[in-house]
Amino acid sequence: MQVQAESRALQVVSGLAPRQRGVTRRTKRFLNGASMEQGRRPLSCGLKEGKKLMQIRSYRSDDEQAVIDLWFRCDLVVPWNNPRLDIQRKLQVDPELLLVGLEGNTLVATVMGGYEGHRGWINYLAVDPRRRRCGYGRLMMDEIESRLAARGCPKINLQVRANNRDVVAFYEAIGYKVEELVDMGKFLSHDPPYEQS
Ligand SMILES: CC(C)(COP(=O)(O)OP(=O)(O)OC[C@H]1O[C@@H](n2cnc3c(N)ncnc32)[C@H](O)[C@@H]1OP(=O)(O)O)[C@@H](O)C(=O)NCCC(=O)NCCS
């Protein structure tokens, strides 16, 4: 039995617990020295007063390049996942659970949800770096949670890569809890490398 390096992800699971603020001791241990300075709300989140808030809708085919560009800007693209194929596969299974967030015509956020009949899963949560700490991440998660709950999904699981520990504080702030699990994975096929069209 082999546990692959990229599979050593933290598993954080959403329960029905009330939303939590702050960082738990367990999370502090997990962060293991990661700077919480990065977690402070910046002086301005970049939104001008009165500016229209982000609108959320399901993915459309003409969003493809903007979505992939955002995933690169958010460091979510890894060599073993071809983002174009990830989108195409998602369009075969519950495509309405791939959401995009827009300010006007500008795509600023994404989240991909899934439900296999037991647990809901979250992937590709991304907010444009220039739009962080505006509440957009929380809004995207609220929307995908509502859509999963509407399908009867009782609980959401998600994984955080070991090199992305800072994001745990975000998930805790919106009610997710770290669970002590060994995360495992096995590839059934391998994606060809992504090439920009
Ligand atoms: C994680 C991510 C989606 C958060 O998006 P965001 O729009 O900045 O988050 P929000 O503004 O909705 O934050 C909600 C709360 O989470 C907490 N939070 C958000 N980012 C945080 C951070 N870096 N450190 C600590 N707490 C954080 C805060 O409590 C915040 O509330 P506040 O603004 O009132 O203080 C964004 O940082 C991102 O795209 N990261 C890169 C991609 C990624 O890692 N995705 C997750 C893969 S598992």
PDBQT file of the ligand as one rigid body, heavy atoms in Angstrom, charges set to zero:
ROOT
HETATM    1  C1  LIG A 201      -9.188  30.621   0.232  1.00  0.00    +0.000 C 
HETATM    2  C2  LIG A 201      -9.785  31.780  -0.571  1.00  0.00    +0.000 C 
HETATM    3  C3  LIG A 201     -10.786  31.233  -1.559  1.00  0.00    +0.000 C 
HETATM    4  C4  LIG A 201     -10.486  32.721   0.425  1.00  0.00    +0.000 C 
HETATM    5  O1  LIG A 201     -11.185  33.681  -0.350  1.00  0.00    +0.000 OA
HETATM    6  P1  LIG A 201     -11.527  35.135   0.247  1.00  0.00    +0.000 P 
HETATM    7  O2  LIG A 201     -12.540  35.727  -0.673  1.00  0.00    +0.000 OA
HETATM    8  O3  LIG A 201     -10.295  35.895   0.461  1.00  0.00    +0.000 OA
HETATM    9  O4  LIG A 201     -12.191  34.770   1.649  1.00  0.00    +0.000 OA
HETATM   10  P2  LIG A 201     -13.277  35.640   2.445  1.00  0.00    +0.000 P 
HETATM   11  O5  LIG A 201     -13.024  37.094   2.231  1.00  0.00    +0.000 OA
HETATM   12  O6  LIG A 201     -14.644  35.153   2.115  1.00  0.00    +0.000 OA
HETATM   13  O7  LIG A 201     -12.919  35.263   3.945  1.00  0.00    +0.000 OA
HETATM   14  C5  LIG A 201     -13.867  34.809   4.872  1.00  0.00    +0.000 C 
HETATM   15  C6  LIG A 201     -13.164  34.713   6.209  1.00  0.00    +0.000 C 
HETATM   16  O8  LIG A 201     -12.144  33.722   6.144  1.00  0.00    +0.000 OA
HETATM   17  C7  LIG A 201     -11.015  34.142   6.908  1.00  0.00    +0.000 C 
HETATM   18  N1  LIG A 201      -9.852  34.192   6.019  1.00  0.00    +0.000 N 
HETATM   19  C8  LIG A 201      -9.836  34.378   4.672  1.00  0.00    +0.000 A 
HETATM   20  N2  LIG A 201      -8.586  34.286   4.190  1.00  0.00    +0.000 NA
HETATM   21  C9  LIG A 201      -7.797  34.061   5.263  1.00  0.00    +0.000 A 
HETATM   22  C10 LIG A 201      -6.413  33.889   5.424  1.00  0.00    +0.000 A 
HETATM   23  N3  LIG A 201      -5.568  33.925   4.375  1.00  0.00    +0.000 N 
HETATM   24  N4  LIG A 201      -5.945  33.685   6.661  1.00  0.00    +0.000 NA
HETATM   25  C11 LIG A 201      -6.779  33.669   7.732  1.00  0.00    +0.000 A 
HETATM   26  N5  LIG A 201      -8.111  33.819   7.642  1.00  0.00    +0.000 NA
HETATM   27  C12 LIG A 201      -8.608  34.015   6.422  1.00  0.00    +0.000 A 
HETATM   28  C13 LIG A 201     -11.341  35.453   7.519  1.00  0.00    +0.000 C 
HETATM   29  O9  LIG A 201     -11.894  35.221   8.805  1.00  0.00    +0.000 OA
HETATM   30  C14 LIG A 201     -12.428  35.980   6.612  1.00  0.00    +0.000 C 
HETATM   31  O10 LIG A 201     -13.300  36.801   7.280  1.00  0.00    +0.000 OA
HETATM   32  P3  LIG A 201     -12.910  38.373   7.461  1.00  0.00    +0.000 P 
HETATM   33  O11 LIG A 201     -12.582  38.878   6.091  1.00  0.00    +0.000 OA
HETATM   34  O12 LIG A 201     -14.176  38.932   8.017  1.00  0.00    +0.000 OA
HETATM   35  O13 LIG A 201     -11.768  38.421   8.393  1.00  0.00    +0.000 OA
HETATM   36  C15 LIG A 201      -8.676  32.590  -1.301  1.00  0.00    +0.000 C 
HETATM   37  O14 LIG A 201      -7.692  32.961  -0.369  1.00  0.00    +0.000 OA
HETATM   38  C16 LIG A 201      -8.008  31.822  -2.429  1.00  0.00    +0.000 C 
HETATM   39  O15 LIG A 201      -8.489  31.830  -3.563  1.00  0.00    +0.000 OA
HETATM   40  N6  LIG A 201      -6.867  31.157  -2.150  1.00  0.00    +0.000 N 
HETATM   41  C17 LIG A 201      -6.094  30.461  -3.198  1.00  0.00    +0.000 C 
HETATM   42  C18 LIG A 201      -6.779  29.220  -3.687  1.00  0.00    +0.000 C 
HETATM   43  C19 LIG A 201      -6.963  28.188  -2.596  1.00  0.00    +0.000 C 
HETATM   44  O16 LIG A 201      -6.086  27.932  -1.795  1.00  0.00    +0.000 OA
HETATM   45  N7  LIG A 201      -8.163  27.573  -2.590  1.00  0.00    +0.000 N 
HETATM   46  C20 LIG A 201      -8.517  26.551  -1.635  1.00  0.00    +0.000 C 
HETATM   47  C21 LIG A 201      -7.969  25.238  -2.055  1.00  0.00    +0.000 C 
HETATM   48  S1  LIG A 201      -8.320  23.988  -0.800  1.00  0.00    +0.000 SA
ENDROOT
TORSDOF 0
